[in-house]
Amino acid sequence: MKKLGEAWRSLPASKAAKFAALAEKDKARYNDTLKRLGVVTKEEAKRMKKPSRPKSGYMLYCDDHRAEVAATLKDAMGQAFRYTEVMRTLGAKWKSLGASEKAKYNDKAAALKAAMA
């Protein structure tokens, strides 16, 4: 393998391009075969991936307020705080939130849960 690696590195660019073209052609053939057989490639699986469960009321609240909290949490040099600091602040705000505001987000979460079922 070491000698093959050395041979590949010493190969002129024109010959290496020939092998790269063959590899691309073979990759296209392979992907066509997978599609014909109904097998999903990793890239397609990532694009098609759905959440395994709906977001909770807390996570919906975080989605709505994360940018706002991150903007307010800047150090003296204008750099944003770490993600953990933002989430810690959001958690404290969620705990201090009134029952009616929490209910709004929890109702949205329940609707998402019902839609996924």
Secondary structure, DSSP 8 states (H G I E B T S, - for coil): -HHHHHHHHTS-HHHHHHHHHHHHHHHHHHHHHHHHHT---HHHHHHH---SS---HHHHHHHHHHHHHHHH-B-TTS-B--HHHHHHHHHHHHHHS-HHHHHHHHHHHHHHHHHH-
